[in-house]
Amino acid sequence: MRSIWKGSIAFGLVNVPVKVYSATEQHDIRFHQVHAKDGGRIKYDRICQECGKSVQFADIDKAYDSPDGERVILTDDDFDKLPAAEKHEIPVLEFVPTEQIDPILYDKSYFLEPDSASPKAYVLLRETLEETERTALVHFTLRQKTRLAALRVRDDVLVIQTLLWPDEVRAAEFPSLEDAPSARPQEVKMATSLVESMSSEFDPTEYTDDYQTELRKLIDETLANGGEKVIHTETEKDDDGEDAEVVDLVAALQRSVEAAGKNAKSGSATSAPAKKAPAKKAAAKKAPAKKAAAKKASAKSADSKADEAKGA
């Protein structure tokens, strides 16, 4: 695996140098769009609806169309002014009981590897989380976006799972459930019996993606048989820093505890990275939007990935 991020976890006065890796990967087969007549790849061009010219990445900004019909255009300089957590630090905000985190909030998962000559601080944090049966809430900044995340242990490895913000989870309000009749005791008893007869220990290796398996089989058979569905084309091509200095963990932890005690007595909260804030109006340029509003200009990185998937 290749690391996608390097930095450190700020655990009180202890820094835990880590490398971050994507914990999951997609095995779905990806397709390109082609011309049905000759099998040629379909390419897309970014055309400005105002001037009709092709636009390069360097000339693309992001815009927001307000409900009142006004378009706010923001540049990279505008986004750089927004508050964000330290890009190469994962600050621990607090430790909470693991069972209090609703699984619906979990988003993407990342493995953390020690990035130091001595993994002592890494092991200390891991064993502390296991001993206390708690999960650390942290701020994690990746690709210029700061997320709330859960830091926990999985198979002796620290794992970060980004969390959705509370307002990103929809409220499940279904009128049809308000007047729904309760199940009768006999029905609950029979259903419970059925559940018990089908109960077992969860083993994810027992389940397979039959659709992808059959799709791969179909592709392999088509390649083996050849014919008009197979076209020969040229294949398109779709640093370690110095180890951090080992700290005196006992002394650092003692100072952290003392600092936390002083803050508790004085009633002051531990400082945490600032929350997201809207862009300053002075930094934005406004332009009238057409009635048939153009699609929002997406981020350059996301746009390029989309183009690769679609056949750019």
PyMOL commands that set and color helices and strands:
alter all, ss='L'
color gray80, all
select helices_A, chain A and resi 57-59+76-80+98-100+103-105+120-132+166-168+175-178+185-197+204-206+210-225+249-266+281-283+300-310
alter helices_A, ss='H'
color red, helices_A
select strands_A, chain A and resi 5-11+14-22+62-65+70-74+89-97+106-114+134-142+145-154+157-163+285-288
alter strands_A, ss='S'
color yellow, strands_A
deselect
rebuild
show_as cartoon
